[in-house]
Amino acid sequence: MCRRKGSPLPTRPKAITAIIKSMATNDIRICDKCQHVKVKTMLNKLSKELPDTEVKVGCKSYCGPCKRYAFIFVNGRYIKAPTEDEAIEKAKAFFKR
């Protein structure tokens, strides 16, 4: 597009700006029924890593691996590890910064 001298630059529509902002947010969920995770400690650790992210707590219906591993649901992926610290370390690769 050609623009005249002195005319203002075009601005982004609000819908596109909202989409861009939503792409930069993390979707993090942990299970409160998991036997390998203490919800309070994991919430504290995740809030230190990503202070502006809301962590959703609730059953994820992932009960098979949940009995054997600690896991975190991060941006559409289940990250599992033997301990919650290891799960957080693995999940760091999938955090949006």
N, C-alpha and C positions, 0 to 999 in steps of 0.2 A: 504494500500500500504506500502510496505517496502522500505525504502530508505537507501542508503549507508552512512556510516559515512563521514562527510565532504561535502556532496552534499547540495546545497542550498535548502531551503524550497520552495515548489511550490508557484507560485504567482497566484493571481486571474486574470482571463481574464478581459479585459477592459469592456466587455459587462456586466458582473456580477457586477462590481464596479459601473457602470452607473445605473443599476437597483437598487442597494442598496441606492445610493444617491437620486434617484427619489422617493424612498419610504419614505424618511425622509422629503420631501418638502411638504408644504401645498398648496392646491388648494383653494384659497379664492376668492370669487366673490361677488360683490354687484351691485345692480341695480341703475342706475342713474335716473330712472323715478319714483322710489318709493316715495310715499308721506310722509312716516314716517322716512326717512333717509336724513340727510344732508351729501352729499358725502364728502365734505372737512373735516368735523369733524370726520366722521367715518374712513376715510383714515388715519388721524392723530392718532386716537386711536388705530387702528389696526397696524400701523407702530411702535408704541411704544411697543405694545405687542410682535410683531414678526418682528423685524427690517430687517431680511434677506429675507422676503417673499414678493413676488410680488402680489398685490391685483388687480384683473381684474375688470374693471368697464364697465358695459353694461347691457342692458335689458336682463332679465333671462326668460321672458315670464311666469311669475308667478303672473299674475295680480290680480287674485282673492284675495289671502291673502296679496298681496302687498298693496292693498287699505286699509287694516285694521291693518296691523302689520309691524313693522320693521323686516327685515330678512337679513340673511347672508347665503351664500352658502359656506359650509366648507367641503372639502374632500368628496363630494358626498352627503351631507346632507343639507337640508334646516333647518336653525335654525330661529325660529320666536319668537318675544316678543313684548310687547306693546311699548317699547322704544328702541332706538339704544344701550343705555348703558346696558340694560338688555339682549339684543340679544348678545352683545359681551361677557357678563358674562357667558351666556349659552354656547356660542361657544367655550370658553376656554377649555371645557372638550374634545373637538374634535380636538384641535390643536396638531400637531406632534411637539414634542420638540427635 
